[in-house]
Amino acid sequence: MAYEFDHVHLKAVDPGAVADWYVRAFNFTIEKDFVRGTGDRFVRCQTTDGSIINISGARTDERMGDTDASAHWGLEHFGIKVDDIDAEIARLAGLGAQLLEGPSDQPGGLRIAFIKAPGGARVELLQHPA
């Protein structure tokens, strides 16, 4: 059996606002936006390279834990390539992101930083060497 990556799913108190932030921040497109039969608003987004990011609220009677943008066990972050990490940190901060760590230089010329995006997701920014 062949396995292919399908999607990342983020939960947010306000899925529409969080999806709109990713549209402004990383040029995501919103493919669908509706309320599912389980009572939650569901927004399906697509990245410029075709990856699917789903963002939804709590289902009816679903109890949600707190967000955690710190390093932690389990799904910890997702990464996005950028051309100029310093400029992107400043731009994303202006859109409401919080710098958590970095930028730091890695072996081979890679530069990385971590931000907390609106909605609480931990996102790694990666600037690969030219």
Secondary structure, 3 states (H helix, E strand, C coil): CCCCCCEEEEECCCHHHHHHHHHHHHCCEEEEEEECCCCCEEEEEECCCCCEEEEECCCCCCCCCCCCCCCCCCCCCEEEECCCHHHHHHHHHHCCCEEEEEEEECHHHCEEEEEECCCCCEEEEEECCC
